[in-house]
Amino acid sequence: MRRGSFDGRRPIAAKKDGTTTNLWWEAPKDALAKMVFATATYLADRQRRRIAANLHHLRVYSNRLAASLNGSAFTEGMNSGDRIRLNATKSAIDAAVAQIATNQPGVMHLTSGASYEQRKRAERLDKYVQGWFHHLQLNIAWLGVFLDSCIDGLGALKFVAKQNGKIGIERVRSDSIFVDDNEVQALVPGAPPRYMLEMRAVGRNVLTSNPMLKKFAKQIEQAEFLEQAHASYAAVDDPVTLIEAWKVPCAGSPGRHVIAVSNQVFLDEEWAFDKPPFAFFRWNDAPIGFYGIGAVEEVLPIQIELNVIAQKLQRLMHFATSILVKKQGSMQQSMTNEDWAVYEYIDTPPQAINMTAASGEFYNQIDRLYRTIYEILGVSQMSATGTKPPGLYSGDAIRLYHDVATRRYRHTEQRGAQFFIDCDEQVQDRAREIVKRGYGTARTLGMGDKGLEQLDWSDVAMEKDMFIVRPRPVSIIPSEPAGKVELIKTLAPLNEQMAPYIVSSISGIPDLEAMVQKANAPQAYAERLVSNIIEYGRFEPVEDVADLGKVQNEVSIAIQRREELGIPADRVSLLRRLAAQVDQKLKAQAMAQMMAAGMGQQMGGPPPMGGMPQIGSEQLAAGMQGPANLTPPGSQVPGL
């Protein structure tokens, strides 16, 4: 039997022990390239209809008659505009993108029964992953992935470990990804397909110009192009099909990662990770198979019918005109379009008749079909036009209406949250890969306690069984300044003790940012003193001008939670030392204030205003009785 042969049904290769296999990852090195290419051919032949459907769905969404799924064909397929199309599908999908995809949850890593050091490492891991999300502009890439899922049913984002020590991402269309649907009868969260192939058309000169591939120039020139995998791909350069294949470790069998063309393997290595380097999102899960169901597919027949009726109505409108009927021989001269012309007639005057272009049922049917597309996709037409229902004026009514509208997308939002969890896992895996390959330390900028700080993978690395990843809920605080102010007005009157905490929610409003930072400075100083002790074991004496009540409250809370936080005994001692220092300063302030008040009464005048910081009677009583009676930390801002 010839190695790497293909019998039209499945790939077959001979193993070293004399047996045969149809699994590319079991093929020997000398047959690996042909085996991978044969597997790609096998999958592409059986998924031609899926690729053709992707092209059709792209045409429907974009109103472009693209000849294939490549950039030049899509550009050349621009609509001339001679035939009217009412693209309710695109309008509804764009509204869904704005309503769902703009709510982007973060991720948080939770530990159970871990030491303080492990908890802090998990917190730094949060910052590390968020730093990479920001560096990769994942919020923008997510919009494209969401749109791909609406068109094709599946959106994919590929994570790459680069030689410069950085992580990169690539938005990959689903027509480039091939899996065996017979192996993925039903999707199981966290259980990827056993193997996956990515096929892309690449110019031969692109490969030969790569310094690492120059030695394979002859093989690249002879490599084949798999037409059925690229939907009539046509490029300026002579293309070749480049295949990247992954097989994940399972059942004691090691994983494998291969990059090859039809006649040459460029890379063959073990794949030690649980998943291929992709994060996937589906508009709707398919009952059977790996690829999802897109929004375009759900409303395709209705959109086609809508276009047919709209184009028929367009033709009827072109035939619409007015006619003039007159009795033969009744006019003495021909009629013109001259203004204020005078015409003489005999017996019966001419009659003008306006022809009706089309029945009103045409317009009613168009409205029904347009509305039905929105209803099937669960999108409100008011959301698409940026308007609110009549009668909704109060903020509470609008929030309730928004909450009801988002329930329709609850399952879609859950899949979106899982997408970000998958992205978190891919960032960690690619960081491990960078360090393992010696590309660098996978360093990124993360938001730390003192602003931005450099974080290496070694600073945050944790075993996967030491934590769980959960989506970080989207904050209830609105993102717009007007919404933040409205929320403060709503929540502040509910509880006077809550008002100081709510002040921090207006952070981010440019006009109030400086005021908020000043107002929150005493609380931030108190938190920094306690954090330095807990995290670094660094004791810092309290400044005389500090808000001692806030410092004492923070210290008291940290001591009470020492078991929960797992604070070491030596750092608990530093916290008690800080608490003792604060108590001494509070007593000294109280004594100085009483002495100043007594001297003022003897001299017949008010106590001095400057010099020693003043504290009120309530704060004095709280300082004498202990931290339990202190007011909640926060900055008292006038008006709240």
Secondary structure, DSSP 8 states (H G I E B T S, - for coil): --TT-B-SSSB-EE-TTS-EES-GGGS-HHHHHHHHHHHHHHHHHHTHHHHHHHHHHHHHHHT---SSSSHHHHHHT---SSS----HHHHHHHHHIIIIIT---EEEEE-SS--HHHHHHHHHHHHHHHHHHHHTTHHHHHHHHHHHHHHHSEEEEEEEE-TTS-EEEEEE-GGGEE--TTT-SS-BTTB--SEEEEEEEEEHHHHHTSGGGGGGHHHHHH----GGGTTS---SS-EEEEEEEEE--BTTB--EEEEEETTEEEEEE---SSS-SEEEEESB--SSSSS-B-HHHHHHHHHHHHHHHHHHHHHHHHH--EEEE--TT-BSS-----TT----BSSS--EEEE---S-HHHHHHHHHHHHHHHHHHT--HHHHHT---TT--SHHHHHHHHHHHHHTTHHHHHHHHHHHHHHHHHHHHHHHHHHHHTS----EEEEETTEEEEE-HHHH---GGG-EEEEE---SS-SSHHHHHHHHHHHGGG-GGGHHHHHGGGTT-HHHHHHHHHHTHHHHHHHHHHHIIIII-------TTS-HHHHHHHHHHHHHTHHHHT--HHHHHHHHHHHHHHHHHHHHHHHHHHHHHHHHHHHTS---SSSS----HHHHHHHHH-GGGS--SS---TT-
